[in-house]
Amino acid sequence: METRFVTQHLSRRAEDYLEAILNVILEKGYARTTDVAHKLAVSPSSVVEMFRKLDALHLICYRRYEGAVFLPEGREIAEHIKYRHDTLKKFILIIGVSEKIADADACFMEHELHPDTVRRIHHFIAYTEENPSVCEQIQRFSDAIVR
Ligand code: MN
């Protein structure tokens, strides 16, 4: 899953939008402007502006009054960012951070961390899941930290 894409051409904001579009599509089947605006806590006009940019980059197809559908490269990038988000969030949760902070920090780190780091974290999570004793030890570590 951790493949290299041309994400370096995109701003963090554009990556956030692609990820939000994917999450809305997974929830509702279709990415309406208002749903994406709600997800990113921005105004519908900001969404329209970014939808136009992403459309011009051939990442999505934006239809006025309807919303956005992915074009293949847009979907690939979105899935790549979501994979990074989900992996990093899982890791942050494992070390005992609250859901809300884990989500926010994952969204920050997903744009910046080296692919090797994300890959190692992905394998680390898999290792803990496959080894219940490791899981228990990490749980004890988490419980031992004063909040
Ligand atoms: Mn994110």
Backbone and ligand atoms as CSV (ligand in chain L), in Angstrom:
chain,resi,resn,atom,element,x,y,z
A,1,MET,N,N,0.830,-1.213,0.000
A,1,MET,CA,C,0.000,0.000,0.000
A,1,MET,C,C,0.860,1.258,0.000
A,2,GLU,N,N,1.993,1.202,0.710
A,2,GLU,CA,C,2.825,2.404,0.795
A,2,GLU,C,C,3.626,2.583,-0.487
A,3,THR,N,N,3.015,3.163,-1.482
A,3,THR,CA,C,3.674,3.399,-2.758
A,3,THR,C,C,3.925,4.906,-2.890
A,4,ARG,N,N,4.866,5.268,-3.716
A,4,ARG,CA,C,5.124,6.698,-3.888
A,4,ARG,C,C,4.231,7.276,-4.973
A,5,PHE,N,N,3.648,8.408,-4.658
A,5,PHE,CA,C,2.830,9.096,-5.642
A,5,PHE,C,C,3.405,10.486,-5.846
A,6,VAL,N,N,2.730,11.249,-6.655
A,6,VAL,CA,C,3.212,12.599,-6.937
A,6,VAL,C,C,2.662,13.603,-5.927
A,7,THR,N,N,2.492,13.143,-4.682
A,7,THR,CA,C,1.877,13.995,-3.659
A,7,THR,C,C,2.699,15.253,-3.380
A,8,GLN,N,N,3.992,15.224,-3.720
A,8,GLN,CA,C,4.807,16.414,-3.437
A,8,GLN,C,C,4.358,17.628,-4.256
A,9,HIS,N,N,3.597,17.372,-5.317
A,9,HIS,CA,C,3.071,18.489,-6.106
A,9,HIS,C,C,1.859,19.138,-5.434
A,10,LEU,N,N,1.285,18.431,-4.489
A,10,LEU,CA,C,0.070,18.929,-3.864
A,10,LEU,C,C,0.363,19.600,-2.533
A,11,SER,N,N,-0.443,20.601,-2.219
A,11,SER,CA,C,-0.331,21.237,-0.912
A,11,SER,C,C,-0.950,20.302,0.128
A,12,ARG,N,N,-0.591,20.520,1.397
A,12,ARG,CA,C,-1.204,19.744,2.481
A,12,ARG,C,C,-2.707,19.888,2.443
A,13,ARG,N,N,-3.139,21.101,2.162
A,13,ARG,CA,C,-4.572,21.402,2.119
A,13,ARG,C,C,-5.271,20.548,1.051
A,14,ALA,N,N,-4.620,20.468,-0.119
A,14,ALA,CA,C,-5.198,19.661,-1.199
A,14,ALA,C,C,-5.276,18.194,-0.778
A,15,GLU,N,N,-4.225,17.714,-0.084
A,15,GLU,CA,C,-4.236,16.328,0.406
A,15,GLU,C,C,-5.354,16.123,1.423
A,16,ASP,N,N,-5.553,17.112,2.296
A,16,ASP,CA,C,-6.642,17.033,3.282
A,16,ASP,C,C,-8.001,16.934,2.594
A,17,TYR,N,N,-8.156,17.713,1.544
A,17,TYR,CA,C,-9.428,17.669,0.810
A,17,TYR,C,C,-9.653,16.305,0.165
A,18,LEU,N,N,-8.611,15.771,-0.473
A,18,LEU,CA,C,-8.770,14.460,-1.118
A,18,LEU,C,C,-9.138,13.403,-0.076
A,19,GLU,N,N,-8.486,13.476,1.080
A,19,GLU,CA,C,-8.784,12.529,2.156
A,19,GLU,C,C,-10.223,12.703,2.644
A,20,ALA,N,N,-10.648,13.957,2.808
A,20,ALA,CA,C,-12.014,14.227,3.278
A,20,ALA,C,C,-13.041,13.745,2.251
A,21,ILE,N,N,-12.753,13.964,0.970
A,21,ILE,CA,C,-13.658,13.496,-0.084
A,21,ILE,C,C,-13.816,11.978,0.008
A,22,LEU,N,N,-12.679,11.281,0.200
A,22,LEU,CA,C,-12.729,9.817,0.306
A,22,LEU,C,C,-13.563,9.396,1.516
A,23,ASN,N,N,-13.339,10.045,2.660
A,23,ASN,CA,C,-14.087,9.669,3.866
A,23,ASN,C,C,-15.592,9.917,3.703
A,24,VAL,N,N,-15.941,11.016,3.051
A,24,VAL,CA,C,-17.367,11.298,2.820
A,24,VAL,C,C,-17.952,10.262,1.852
A,25,ILE,N,N,-17.201,9.937,0.817
A,25,ILE,CA,C,-17.678,8.931,-0.147
A,25,ILE,C,C,-17.877,7.575,0.539
A,26,LEU,N,N,-16.927,7.219,1.432
A,26,LEU,CA,C,-17.050,5.938,2.134
A,26,LEU,C,C,-18.277,5.924,3.055
A,27,GLU,N,N,-18.626,7.103,3.590
A,27,GLU,CA,C,-19.794,7.181,4.479
A,27,GLU,C,C,-21.101,7.279,3.702
A,28,LYS,N,N,-21.103,8.104,2.650
A,28,LYS,CA,C,-22.376,8.437,2.003
A,28,LYS,C,C,-22.476,7.992,0.552
A,29,GLY,N,N,-21.365,7.541,-0.012
A,29,GLY,CA,C,-21.404,7.085,-1.387
A,29,GLY,C,C,-21.139,8.183,-2.407
A,30,TYR,N,N,-21.229,9.448,-1.946
A,30,TYR,CA,C,-21.043,10.553,-2.876
A,30,TYR,C,C,-20.577,11.774,-2.088
A,31,ALA,N,N,-19.638,12.569,-2.654
A,31,ALA,CA,C,-19.068,13.703,-1.926
A,31,ALA,C,C,-19.718,15.020,-2.315
A,32,ARG,N,N,-20.747,15.401,-1.575
A,32,ARG,CA,C,-21.375,16.700,-1.809
A,32,ARG,C,C,-20.527,17.789,-1.151
A,33,THR,N,N,-20.579,18.976,-1.742
A,33,THR,CA,C,-19.814,20.123,-1.248
A,33,THR,C,C,-20.059,20.366,0.247
A,34,THR,N,N,-21.336,20.347,0.637
A,34,THR,CA,C,-21.683,20.656,2.035
A,34,THR,C,C,-21.118,19.616,3.005
A,35,ASP,N,N,-21.104,18.354,2.617
A,35,ASP,CA,C,-20.566,17.308,3.496
A,35,ASP,C,C,-19.062,17.471,3.694
A,36,VAL,N,N,-18.358,17.810,2.618
A,36,VAL,CA,C,-16.909,18.013,2.710
A,36,VAL,C,C,-16.620,19.268,3.547
A,37,ALA,N,N,-17.435,20.306,3.362
A,37,ALA,CA,C,-17.279,21.541,4.148
A,37,ALA,C,C,-17.451,21.232,5.637
A,38,HIS,N,N,-18.443,20.419,5.950
A,38,HIS,CA,C,-18.700,20.035,7.339
A,38,HIS,C,C,-17.524,19.237,7.908
A,39,LYS,N,N,-17.040,18.290,7.128
A,39,LYS,CA,C,-15.935,17.426,7.579
A,39,LYS,C,C,-14.675,18.225,7.867
A,40,LEU,N,N,-14.377,19.216,7.035
A,40,LEU,CA,C,-13.148,19.995,7.206
A,40,LEU,C,C,-13.370,21.279,8.006
A,41,ALA,N,N,-14.613,21.509,8.424
A,41,ALA,CA,C,-14.969,22.717,9.165
A,41,ALA,C,C,-14.540,23.980,8.406
A,42,VAL,N,N,-14.896,24.015,7.136
A,42,VAL,CA,C,-14.630,25.191,6.298
A,42,VAL,C,C,-15.936,25.595,5.606
A,43,SER,N,N,-15.926,26.758,4.942
A,43,SER,CA,C,-17.140,27.216,4.271
A,43,SER,C,C,-17.330,26.482,2.948
A,44,PRO,N,N,-18.601,26.324,2.524
A,44,PRO,CA,C,-18.853,25.683,1.223
A,44,PRO,C,C,-18.134,26.381,0.077
A,45,SER,N,N,-17.958,27.710,0.166
A,45,SER,CA,C,-17.280,28.407,-0.932
A,45,SER,C,C,-15.799,28.028,-1.013
A,46,SER,N,N,-15.168,27.765,0.152
A,46,SER,CA,C,-13.779,27.278,0.136
A,46,SER,C,C,-13.703,25.917,-0.540
A,47,VAL,N,N,-14.716,25.098,-0.261
A,47,VAL,CA,C,-14.736,23.759,-0.860
A,47,VAL,C,C,-14.866,23.865,-2.375
A,48,VAL,N,N,-15.758,24.723,-2.819
A,48,VAL,CA,C,-15.958,24.896,-4.263
A,48,VAL,C,C,-14.649,25.345,-4.924
A,49,GLU,N,N,-13.960,26.279,-4.253
A,49,GLU,CA,C,-12.687,26.785,-4.790
A,49,GLU,C,C,-11.669,25.649,-4.934
A,50,MET,N,N,-11.531,24.813,-3.886
A,50,MET,CA,C,-10.578,23.696,-3.954
A,50,MET,C,C,-11.046,22.621,-4.929
A,51,PHE,N,N,-12.351,22.372,-4.978
A,51,PHE,CA,C,-12.878,21.385,-5.927
A,51,PHE,C,C,-12.502,21.785,-7.359
A,52,ARG,N,N,-12.568,23.089,-7.646
A,52,ARG,CA,C,-12.208,23.562,-8.989
A,52,ARG,C,C,-10.732,23.313,-9.278
A,53,LYS,N,N,-9.886,23.556,-8.259
A,53,LYS,CA,C,-8.439,23.325,-8.432
A,53,LYS,C,C,-8.151,21.847,-8.659
A,54,LEU,N,N,-8.777,20.997,-7.848
A,54,LEU,CA,C,-8.544,19.551,-7.967
A,54,LEU,C,C,-9.090,19.020,-9.294
A,55,ASP,N,N,-10.161,19.630,-9.749
A,55,ASP,CA,C,-10.723,19.270,-11.051
A,55,ASP,C,C,-9.736,19.640,-12.158
A,56,ALA,N,N,-9.131,20.840,-12.047
A,56,ALA,CA,C,-8.162,21.289,-13.053
A,56,ALA,C,C,-6.917,20.401,-13.069
A,57,LEU,N,N,-6.610,19.784,-11.909
A,57,LEU,CA,C,-5.450,18.876,-11.822
A,57,LEU,C,C,-5.812,17.446,-12.247
A,58,HIS,N,N,-7.067,17.255,-12.673
A,58,HIS,CA,C,-7.573,15.941,-13.097
A,58,HIS,C,C,-7.537,14.916,-11.976
A,59,LEU,N,N,-7.767,15.389,-10.752
A,59,LEU,CA,C,-7.802,14.473,-9.608
A,59,LEU,C,C,-9.240,14.109,-9.240
A,60,ILE,N,N,-10.139,15.056,-9.465
A,60,ILE,CA,C,-11.563,14.792,-9.261
A,60,ILE,C,C,-12.328,15.361,-10.448
A,61,CYS,N,N,-13.597,14.962,-10.514
A,61,CYS,CA,C,-14.495,15.587,-11.471
A,61,CYS,C,C,-15.536,16.330,-10.643
A,62,TYR,N,N,-15.545,17.647,-10.752
A,62,TYR,CA,C,-16.464,18.462,-9.951
A,62,TYR,C,C,-17.642,18.903,-10.790
A,63,ARG,N,N,-18.817,18.582,-10.294
A,63,ARG,CA,C,-20.035,19.043,-10.973
A,63,ARG,C,C,-20.789,19.960,-10.039
A,64,ARG,N,N,-21.022,21.170,-10.534
A,64,ARG,CA,C,-21.726,22.168,-9.756
A,64,ARG,C,C,-23.066,21.629,-9.275
A,65,TYR,N,N,-23.410,21.929,-8.029
A,65,TYR,CA,C,-24.656,21.507,-7.375
A,65,TYR,C,C,-24.702,20.011,-7.089
A,66,GLU,N,N,-23.719,19.278,-7.524
A,66,GLU,CA,C,-23.743,17.832,-7.261
A,66,GLU,C,C,-22.618,17.434,-6.308
A,67,GLY,N,N,-21.400,17.853,-6.640
A,67,GLY,CA,C,-20.271,17.478,-5.790
A,67,GLY,C,C,-19.145,16.896,-6.601
A,68,ALA,N,N,-18.372,16.001,-5.963
A,68,ALA,CA,C,-17.154,15.510,-6.600
A,68,ALA,C,C,-17.146,13.995,-6.710
A,69,VAL,N,N,-16.613,13.530,-7.813
A,69,VAL,CA,C,-16.266,12.108,-7.934
A,69,VAL,C,C,-14.774,12.042,-8.252
A,70,PHE,N,N,-14.131,10.962,-7.809
A,70,PHE,CA,C,-12.693,10.810,-8.026
A,70,PHE,C,C,-12.363,10.442,-9.456
A,71,LEU,N,N,-11.234,10.960,-9.915
A,71,LEU,CA,C,-10.579,10.395,-11.083
A,71,LEU,C,C,-9.502,9.468,-10.518
A,72,PRO,N,N,-8.984,8.520,-11.309
A,72,PRO,CA,C,-8.112,7.467,-10.748
A,72,PRO,C,C,-6.940,7.990,-9.902
A,73,GLU,N,N,-6.226,8.998,-10.378
A,73,GLU,CA,C,-5.065,9.467,-9.608
A,73,GLU,C,C,-5.486,10.125,-8.299
A,74,GLY,N,N,-6.608,10.834,-8.337
A,74,GLY,CA,C,-7.122,11.463,-7.124
A,74,GLY,C,C,-7.478,10.431,-6.075
A,75,ARG,N,N,-8.108,9.355,-6.520
A,75,ARG,CA,C,-8.491,8.282,-5.595
A,75,ARG,C,C,-7.245,7.629,-4.992
A,76,GLU,N,N,-6.233,7.391,-5.831
A,76,GLU,CA,C,-4.985,6.774,-5.360
A,76,GLU,C,C,-4.321,7.622,-4.285
A,77,ILE,N,N,-4.227,8.920,-4.548
A,77,ILE,CA,C,-3.604,9.822,-3.582
A,77,ILE,C,C,-4.423,9.845,-2.294
A,78,ALA,N,N,-5.745,9.923,-2.427
A,78,ALA,CA,C,-6.625,9.954,-1.250
A,78,ALA,C,C,-6.442,8.699,-0.403
A,79,GLU,N,N,-6.369,7.541,-1.054
A,79,GLU,CA,C,-6.214,6.288,-0.314
A,79,GLU,C,C,-4.850,6.219,0.359
A,80,HIS,N,N,-3.861,6.768,-0.317
A,80,HIS,CA,C,-2.508,6.831,0.238
A,80,HIS,C,C,-2.493,7.687,1.518
A,81,ILE,N,N,-3.110,8.837,1.456
A,81,ILE,CA,C,-3.159,9.729,2.627
A,81,ILE,C,C,-3.974,9.087,3.749
A,82,LYS,N,N,-5.081,8.461,3.394
A,82,LYS,CA,C,-5.920,7.808,4.406
A,82,LYS,C,C,-5.164,6.650,5.080
A,83,TYR,N,N,-4.406,5.906,4.270
A,83,TYR,CA,C,-3.593,4.825,4.833
A,83,TYR,C,C,-2.604,5.380,5.856
A,84,ARG,N,N,-1.965,6.495,5.499
A,84,ARG,CA,C,-1.019,7.127,6.429
A,84,ARG,C,C,-1.734,7.615,7.684
A,85,HIS,N,N,-2.886,8.254,7.487
A,85,HIS,CA,C,-3.663,8.753,8.626
A,85,HIS,C,C,-4.048,7.602,9.568
A,86,ASP,N,N,-4.642,6.565,9.011
A,86,ASP,CA,C,-5.130,5.449,9.830
A,86,ASP,C,C,-3.989,4.756,10.568
A,87,THR,N,N,-2.850,4.587,9.871
A,87,THR,CA,C,-1.687,3.945,10.481
A,87,THR,C,C,-1.152,4.775,11.643
A,88,LEU,N,N,-0.973,6.070,11.400
A,88,LEU,CA,C,-0.412,6.948,12.433
A,88,LEU,C,C,-1.370,7.087,13.613
A,89,LYS,N,N,-2.651,7.186,13.322
A,89,LYS,CA,C,-3.643,7.308,14.403
A,89,LYS,C,C,-3.623,6.062,15.295
A,90,LYS,N,N,-3.579,4.892,14.669
A,90,LYS,CA,C,-3.522,3.639,15.419
A,90,LYS,C,C,-2.338,3.626,16.374
A,91,PHE,N,N,-1.194,4.041,15.827
A,91,PHE,CA,C,0.034,4.061,16.638
A,91,PHE,C,C,-0.113,5.013,17.822
A,92,ILE,N,N,-0.648,6.196,17.561
A,92,ILE,CA,C,-0.796,7.195,18.628
A,92,ILE,C,C,-1.779,6.680,19.686
A,93,LEU,N,N,-2.820,5.969,19.244
A,93,LEU,CA,C,-3.767,5.383,20.198
A,93,LEU,C,C,-3.098,4.299,21.040
A,94,ILE,N,N,-2.234,3.511,20.388
A,94,ILE,CA,C,-1.539,2.419,21.093
A,94,ILE,C,C,-0.725,2.962,22.271
A,95,ILE,N,N,-0.120,4.134,22.090
A,95,ILE,CA,C,0.683,4.671,23.197
A,95,ILE,C,C,-0.168,5.458,24.200
A,96,GLY,N,N,-1.487,5.360,24.043
A,96,GLY,CA,C,-2.380,5.827,25.096
A,96,GLY,C,C,-2.902,7.246,24.980
A,97,VAL,N,N,-2.725,7.861,23.816
A,97,VAL,CA,C,-3.235,9.226,23.614
A,97,VAL,C,C,-4.742,9.153,23.330
A,98,SER,N,N,-5.470,10.189,23.691
A,98,SER,CA,C,-6.924,10.190,23.479
A,98,SER,C,C,-7.264,10.236,21.987
A,99,GLU,N,N,-8.445,9.754,21.679
A,99,GLU,CA,C,-8.945,9.669,20.297
A,99,GLU,C,C,-8.869,11.014,19.559
A,100,LYS,N,N,-9.308,12.069,20.239
A,100,LYS,CA,C,-9.377,13.384,19.594
A,100,LYS,C,C,-7.983,13.893,19.211
A,101,ILE,N,N,-7.035,13.769,20.152
A,101,ILE,CA,C,-5.661,14.222,19.878
A,101,ILE,C,C,-5.022,13.317,18.835
A,102,ALA,N,N,-5.276,12.013,18.935
A,102,ALA,CA,C,-4.705,11.055,17.981
A,102,ALA,C,C,-5.134,11.396,16.555
A,103,ASP,N,N,-6.400,11.744,16.417
A,103,ASP,CA,C,-6.936,12.079,15.104
A,103,ASP,C,C,-6.282,13.354,14.558
A,104,ALA,N,N,-6.184,14.369,15.411
A,104,ALA,CA,C,-5.602,15.652,14.991
A,104,ALA,C,C,-4.116,15.500,14.651
A,105,ASP,N,N,-3.376,14.776,15.502
A,105,ASP,CA,C,-1.947,14.602,15.254
A,105,ASP,C,C,-1.673,13.729,14.030
A,106,ALA,N,N,-2.503,12.723,13.824
A,106,ALA,CA,C,-2.349,11.875,12.635
A,106,ALA,C,C,-2.523,12.725,11.385
A,107,CYS,N,N,-3.475,13.645,11.433
A,107,CYS,CA,C,-3.752,14.518,10.294
A,107,CYS,C,C,-2.575,15.463,10.020
A,108,PHE,N,N,-1.857,15.798,11.065
A,108,PHE,CA,C,-0.682,16.648,10.923
A,108,PHE,C,C,0.498,15.840,10.371
A,109,MET,N,N,0.740,14.672,10.965
A,109,MET,CA,C,1.908,13.858,10.614
A,109,MET,C,C,1.789,13.208,9.233
A,110,GLU,N,N,0.568,12.937,8.816
A,110,GLU,CA,C,0.352,12.191,7.559
A,110,GLU,C,C,0.996,12.873,6.346
A,111,HIS,N,N,1.170,14.185,6.433
A,111,HIS,CA,C,1.751,14.924,5.305
A,111,HIS,C,C,3.271,14.970,5.357
A,112,GLU,N,N,3.833,14.726,6.524
A,112,GLU,CA,C,5.237,15.048,6.743
A,112,GLU,C,C,6.174,13.856,6.907
A,113,LEU,N,N,5.689,12.773,7.494
A,113,LEU,CA,C,6.619,11.700,7.846
A,113,LEU,C,C,7.154,10.974,6.617
A,114,HIS,N,N,8.396,10.534,6.743
A,114,HIS,CA,C,9.026,9.776,5.661
A,114,HIS,C,C,8.276,8.453,5.452
A,115,PRO,N,N,8.140,8.020,4.202
A,115,PRO,CA,C,7.432,6.753,3.937
A,115,PRO,C,C,7.998,5.571,4.722
A,116,ASP,N,N,9.325,5.529,4.917
A,116,ASP,CA,C,9.926,4.425,5.680
A,116,ASP,C,C,9.432,4.413,7.125
A,117,THR,N,N,9.278,5.614,7.684
A,117,THR,CA,C,8.797,5.709,9.065
A,117,THR,C,C,7.372,5.162,9.160
A,118,VAL,N,N,6.531,5.555,8.223
A,118,VAL,CA,C,5.136,5.093,8.234
A,118,VAL,C,C,5.099,3.575,8.020
A,119,ARG,N,N,5.958,3.093,7.129
A,119,ARG,CA,C,6.007,1.649,6.858
A,119,ARG,C,C,6.413,0.879,8.113
A,120,ARG,N,N,7.439,1.377,8.824
A,120,ARG,CA,C,7.894,0.704,10.046
A,120,ARG,C,C,6.798,0.736,11.108
A,121,ILE,N,N,6.114,1.859,11.221
A,121,ILE,CA,C,5.025,1.973,12.203
A,121,ILE,C,C,3.921,0.974,11.850
A,122,HIS,N,N,3.629,0.868,10.544
A,122,HIS,CA,C,2.628,-0.095,10.081
A,122,HIS,C,C,3.009,-1.522,10.505
A,123,HIS,N,N,4.285,-1.869,10.335
A,123,HIS,CA,C,4.749,-3.203,10.719
A,123,HIS,C,C,4.763,-3.369,12.236
A,124,PHE,N,N,5.077,-2.298,12.934
A,124,PHE,CA,C,5.068,-2.343,14.398
A,124,PHE,C,C,3.659,-2.664,14.915
A,125,ILE,N,N,2.652,-1.987,14.331
A,125,ILE,CA,C,1.260,-2.224,14.732
A,125,ILE,C,C,0.880,-3.681,14.456
A,126,ALA,N,N,1.240,-4.173,13.265
A,126,ALA,CA,C,0.930,-5.556,12.905
A,126,ALA,C,C,1.592,-6.514,13.897
A,127,TYR,N,N,2.823,-6.199,14.280
A,127,TYR,CA,C,3.567,-7.051,15.218
A,127,TYR,C,C,2.862,-7.107,16.575
A,128,THR,N,N,2.424,-5.949,17.051
A,128,THR,CA,C,1.730,-5.936,18.347
A,128,THR,C,C,0.410,-6.700,18.259
A,129,GLU,N,N,-0.267,-6.573,17.115
A,129,GLU,CA,C,-1.554,-7.261,16.966
A,129,GLU,C,C,-1.394,-8.774,16.875
A,130,GLU,N,N,-0.249,-9.202,16.344
A,130,GLU,CA,C,-0.026,-10.639,16.199
A,130,GLU,C,C,0.570,-11.257,17.457
A,131,ASN,N,N,1.013,-10.409,18.383
A,131,ASN,CA,C,1.648,-10.918,19.609
A,131,ASN,C,C,0.941,-10.367,20.844
A,132,PRO,N,N,-0.039,-11.110,21.353
A,132,PRO,CA,C,-0.837,-10.641,22.492
A,132,PRO,C,C,0.011,-10.220,23.698
A,133,SER,N,N,1.151,-10.895,23.905
A,133,SER,CA,C,1.959,-10.532,25.072
A,133,SER,C,C,2.567,-9.139,24.908
A,134,VAL,N,N,2.948,-8.809,23.676
A,134,VAL,CA,C,3.471,-7.462,23.402
A,134,VAL,C,C,2.364,-6.444,23.643
A,135,CYS,N,N,1.185,-6.789,23.163
A,135,CYS,CA,C,0.008,-5.943,23.344
A,135,CYS,C,C,-0.237,-5.649,24.822
A,136,GLU,N,N,-0.166,-6.697,25.637
A,136,GLU,CA,C,-0.383,-6.543,27.087
A,136,GLU,C,C,0.678,-5.646,27.710
A,137,GLN,N,N,1.907,-5.849,27.290
A,137,GLN,CA,C,2.992,-5.028,27.849
A,137,GLN,C,C,2.801,-3.553,27.500
A,138,ILE,N,N,2.385,-3.289,26.272
A,138,ILE,CA,C,2.158,-1.900,25.869
A,138,ILE,C,C,0.997,-1.317,26.669
A,139,GLN,N,N,-0.024,-2.136,26.890
A,139,GLN,CA,C,-1.169,-1.696,27.697
A,139,GLN,C,C,-0.709,-1.314,29.103
A,140,ARG,N,N,0.186,-2.158,29.676
A,140,ARG,CA,C,0.711,-1.853,31.024
A,140,ARG,C,C,1.493,-0.546,31.009
A,141,PHE,N,N,2.263,-0.354,29.929
A,141,PHE,CA,C,3.026,0.895,29.769
A,141,PHE,C,C,2.065,2.087,29.744
A,142,SER,N,N,1.004,1.972,28.945
A,142,SER,CA,C,0.008,3.037,28.835
A,142,SER,C,C,-0.648,3.343,30.184
A,143,ASP,N,N,-1.020,2.259,30.877
A,143,ASP,CA,C,-1.718,2.413,32.162
A,143,ASP,C,C,-0.824,3.041,33.219
A,144,ALA,N,N,0.498,2.825,33.075
A,144,ALA,CA,C,1.446,3.298,34.089
A,144,ALA,C,C,1.685,4.805,33.995
A,145,ILE,N,N,1.353,5.392,32.850
A,145,ILE,CA,C,1.612,6.824,32.673
A,145,ILE,C,C,0.497,7.639,33.319
A,146,VAL,N,N,0.903,8.557,34.160
A,146,VAL,CA,C,-0.075,9.445,34.815
A,146,VAL,C,C,-0.611,10.422,33.779
A,147,ARG,N,N,-1.915,10.491,33.691
A,147,ARG,CA,C,-2.522,11.411,32.724
A,147,ARG,C,C,-2.533,12.842,33.237
L,1,MN,MN,MN,-6.004,13.135,7.956
